[in-house]
Amino acid sequence: MGQRALPLPAARLGRAVRTAGATDEVSGVVLLLPDGEADSHRRPSTLSYAIQLPFARALARAGEGDGLAVHVLRYRCRGWNADDAHPAEDAVWAADEVQRLYGDVPVCLVGHGVGARAALRAAGHGAVTSVLAMAPWLPDATAAGPEPVKQLMGRRVLIVHGTNDERTDPELSYRLAERAKKANRDTCRFEVHSDGHALRQHRSEVVALAADFVRGSLFARSYARPVADALAAPPPLGLRMPLAAGFGRSLRH
């Protein structure tokens, strides 16, 4: 007899990450979607969750006065798994869970690698108003059909990619950004020159960019000038915007 496949465990939301100075009322939520693998039904490692916590705390600090709560999603399994797209399904579940917990608050999906693709895919959920996709893992259009972009309409979309990324192709995220921009003018993309997949070399600038985008998208704060310029610029300028060294030190200048 063939071995029966065991059902996947349920996805879970990590505890809300909030600072001591945060307002009591939650007015907006970031869902952090970790990286994963192309194909795997193994449970995610605890490390994949823990890696996201410093980033979650940084975003929570930036939005503490706005009522921001940050949750890291624990996937059912590590893999995207072809048409099953498990992380994208889990992201939709998580957005439903946010509505159950907090009511009608705006959600920003923030993902890295496989999680970035999940964030882009799940953007059509009614609670989602914005998406930040960092070093997204995307299929080559020659091997599969084009990644959908219609679900991005009406959302603010920021893609960030290191130019030296050897795990996920920056050119594929540029091509997706080109297609997304045609469907949704509120799309921009930043390039982090000389950085790799983990975006560690310019971590402080990446975190500052993410915090600025989250606050501007969830709470109608003014975007930093480079972000506003990137959103307004036509392709290719707004889709190949360099992330300047020192971004975040004097955001409004």
C-alpha positions as CSV (number, residue, x, y, z in Angstrom):
1,M,0.0,0.0,0.0
2,G,1.2,3.5,-0.8
3,Q,1.9,5.7,2.2
4,R,-0.8,8.3,2.8
5,A,0.2,11.9,2.9
6,L,-0.2,13.5,6.3
7,P,-2.3,16.7,6.4
8,L,-0.3,19.9,6.7
9,P,-0.3,21.6,10.1
10,A,-2.2,24.8,10.4
11,A,-0.6,28.1,9.6
12,R,-0.1,30.4,12.7
13,L,0.3,34.0,13.5
14,G,3.2,34.9,15.7
15,R,2.5,37.1,18.7
16,A,2.0,40.7,17.9
17,V,5.3,42.7,18.0
18,R,4.6,46.0,19.7
19,T,6.8,48.4,21.7
20,A,6.2,49.7,25.2
21,G,5.3,53.1,23.8
22,A,2.7,51.9,21.3
23,T,-0.8,53.3,21.4
24,D,-3.4,50.9,22.8
25,E,-5.5,50.8,19.7
26,V,-4.2,48.9,16.6
27,S,-4.8,51.0,13.5
28,G,-2.7,49.1,11.0
29,V,-1.0,45.7,10.7
30,V,2.2,44.5,9.0
31,L,2.2,40.8,8.1
32,L,5.8,39.6,7.7
33,L,6.2,36.6,5.4
34,P,9.5,34.8,5.7
35,D,11.6,33.2,3.0
36,G,11.1,29.6,2.1
37,E,11.9,26.9,-0.5
38,A,10.6,26.1,-3.9
39,D,9.5,22.6,-3.0
40,S,9.2,21.2,0.5
41,H,6.4,19.9,2.7
42,R,8.6,19.9,5.8
43,R,7.6,22.2,8.6
44,P,9.4,25.6,8.6
45,S,12.4,25.9,11.0
46,T,12.2,28.0,14.1
47,L,15.1,30.0,12.6
48,S,13.1,31.2,9.7
49,Y,10.7,32.8,12.2
50,A,13.4,34.1,14.5
51,I,15.3,35.8,11.7
52,Q,12.3,38.1,11.1
53,L,12.0,39.3,14.7
54,P,14.6,42.1,14.7
55,F,13.0,43.5,11.5
56,A,9.6,43.2,13.1
57,R,10.8,45.1,16.1
58,A,12.3,47.9,14.0
59,L,9.0,48.3,12.1
60,A,7.1,48.3,15.3
61,R,9.3,51.0,16.8
62,A,8.9,53.2,13.6
63,G,5.1,52.9,13.8
64,E,4.5,52.9,17.6
65,G,2.8,56.3,17.5
66,D,0.5,55.2,14.7
67,G,-0.9,52.1,16.3
68,L,1.1,49.6,14.3
69,A,1.1,45.9,15.1
70,V,3.5,43.5,13.4
71,H,3.0,39.8,13.1
72,V,5.3,37.2,11.6
73,L,3.5,34.4,9.8
74,R,4.4,30.8,10.5
75,Y,3.7,28.8,7.4
76,R,2.2,25.4,7.2
77,C,5.3,24.1,5.3
78,R,8.5,25.5,3.9
79,G,7.8,25.1,0.2
80,W,5.9,27.1,-2.4
81,N,5.1,23.7,-4.0
82,A,4.2,24.6,-7.6
83,D,0.5,25.3,-8.1
84,D,-0.3,24.8,-4.4
85,A,1.4,28.1,-3.6
86,H,1.1,27.3,0.1
87,P,2.7,30.5,1.4
88,A,0.3,32.6,-0.6
89,E,-2.6,30.7,0.7
90,D,-1.3,31.1,4.2
91,A,-0.9,34.8,3.7
92,V,-4.6,35.1,2.7
93,W,-5.5,33.1,5.8
94,A,-3.4,35.5,7.9
95,A,-5.1,38.5,6.5
96,D,-8.5,37.0,7.5
97,E,-7.1,36.3,10.9
98,V,-6.0,40.0,11.3
99,Q,-9.5,41.1,10.4
100,R,-10.9,38.7,13.1
101,L,-8.5,40.0,15.7
102,Y,-8.5,43.8,14.9
103,G,-11.5,44.5,12.7
104,D,-11.3,46.6,9.6
105,V,-7.7,47.8,9.7
106,P,-5.4,48.2,6.7
107,V,-2.7,45.5,6.2
108,C,0.7,45.7,4.6
109,L,2.2,42.4,3.4
110,V,5.9,42.4,3.7
111,G,7.8,39.4,2.4
112,H,11.3,38.2,1.5
113,G,12.2,35.7,-1.2
114,V,9.4,33.1,-1.4
115,G,7.5,35.3,1.1
116,A,7.8,38.2,-1.2
117,R,6.1,36.2,-4.0
118,A,3.5,35.2,-1.5
119,A,2.9,38.9,-0.6
120,L,2.5,39.8,-4.2
121,R,0.1,36.9,-4.9
122,A,-2.1,37.6,-1.8
123,A,-2.4,41.3,-2.4
124,G,-5.9,40.9,-3.7
125,H,-7.3,40.3,-0.2
126,G,-9.7,43.1,0.7
127,A,-7.8,44.1,3.8
128,V,-4.5,44.5,2.0
129,T,-3.6,48.1,1.0
130,S,0.1,47.7,0.3
131,V,2.8,45.2,-0.5
132,L,6.6,45.3,0.1
133,A,8.4,42.6,-1.8
134,M,12.1,42.1,-0.9
135,A,14.3,40.0,-3.2
136,P,11.2,38.2,-4.6
137,W,11.6,34.6,-5.8
138,L,9.8,34.6,-9.1
139,P,9.5,32.0,-11.9
140,D,11.3,32.5,-15.2
141,A,8.6,33.4,-17.7
142,T,10.2,30.9,-20.1
143,A,9.5,28.0,-17.7
144,A,6.0,29.1,-16.6
145,G,3.3,31.5,-17.4
146,P,3.7,35.1,-16.3
147,E,3.2,35.9,-12.7
148,P,-0.2,37.6,-12.2
149,V,-0.3,41.4,-11.5
150,K,-4.0,42.3,-11.7
151,Q,-4.4,41.6,-7.9
152,L,-2.0,44.6,-7.3
153,M,-4.5,47.1,-8.7
154,G,-5.4,49.7,-6.0
155,R,-2.4,48.8,-3.8
156,R,0.8,50.6,-3.1
157,V,3.6,48.3,-4.2
158,L,7.4,48.5,-3.4
159,I,9.9,46.0,-4.7
160,V,13.4,46.0,-3.3
161,H,16.2,43.9,-4.8
162,G,20.0,43.6,-4.4
163,T,21.9,43.9,-7.7
164,N,24.2,41.0,-6.7
165,D,21.5,38.6,-5.6
166,E,22.6,35.1,-6.7
167,R,19.5,33.3,-5.4
168,T,16.7,35.3,-7.0
169,D,17.2,37.1,-10.3
170,P,16.9,40.9,-10.0
171,E,16.0,41.1,-13.7
172,L,12.9,39.0,-13.1
173,S,11.7,41.4,-10.4
174,Y,12.3,44.3,-12.8
175,R,10.2,42.6,-15.5
176,L,7.4,42.0,-13.0
177,A,7.6,45.6,-11.8
178,E,7.2,46.7,-15.5
179,R,4.1,44.7,-15.9
180,A,2.7,45.7,-12.5
181,K,3.3,49.4,-13.3
182,K,1.1,49.1,-16.3
183,A,-1.8,47.7,-14.2
184,N,-1.1,49.9,-11.2
185,R,0.7,53.3,-11.3
186,D,1.4,53.1,-7.5
187,T,4.3,50.7,-8.1
188,C,8.0,51.3,-7.6
189,R,11.2,49.4,-7.3
190,F,14.5,50.1,-5.6
191,E,17.8,48.6,-6.4
192,V,20.4,48.0,-3.6
193,H,23.7,48.1,-5.4
194,S,26.3,45.5,-4.6
195,D,23.9,43.8,-2.1
196,G,22.9,40.1,-2.1
197,H,19.8,38.1,-1.4
198,A,19.7,38.8,2.4
199,L,20.1,42.5,1.9
200,R,22.6,42.6,4.8
201,Q,25.2,44.9,3.4
202,H,22.9,47.9,3.5
203,R,20.6,46.7,6.2
204,S,20.0,50.0,7.9
205,E,19.0,51.7,4.7
206,V,16.7,48.8,3.7
207,V,15.0,48.9,7.1
208,A,14.6,52.7,6.9
209,L,13.0,52.4,3.4
210,A,10.7,49.7,4.6
211,A,9.6,51.7,7.7
212,D,9.0,54.8,5.5
213,F,6.9,52.8,3.0
214,V,4.9,51.1,5.8
215,R,4.0,54.3,7.6
216,G,3.2,56.1,4.4
217,S,1.0,53.3,3.1
218,L,-0.8,52.3,6.2
219,F,-1.2,55.7,7.9
220,A,-1.1,58.2,5.1
221,R,2.2,59.7,6.3
222,S,4.2,61.6,3.7
223,Y,6.7,59.4,1.9
224,A,10.4,60.3,1.9
225,R,11.3,62.2,-1.2
226,P,13.0,59.2,-3.0
227,V,9.9,57.0,-2.4
228,A,7.5,59.7,-3.6
229,D,9.7,60.3,-6.7
230,A,9.9,56.6,-7.5
231,L,6.2,56.1,-7.3
232,A,5.6,59.2,-9.6
233,A,8.4,58.4,-12.1
234,P,7.6,56.5,-15.3
235,P,9.6,53.4,-16.2
236,P,12.4,52.7,-16.1
237,L,13.3,55.5,-13.7
238,G,10.9,54.6,-10.9
239,L,11.7,50.9,-11.3
240,R,15.5,51.2,-11.1
241,M,15.7,53.7,-8.3
242,P,19.0,53.3,-6.4
243,L,18.8,53.1,-2.6
244,A,21.2,55.8,-1.5
245,A,23.7,55.2,1.2
246,G,22.5,56.8,4.4
247,F,18.8,56.6,3.5
248,G,17.0,57.2,6.8
249,R,19.3,59.6,8.4
250,S,17.6,62.6,6.9
251,L,14.5,61.2,5.2
252,R,12.7,64.5,4.6
253,H,15.6,66.3,2.9
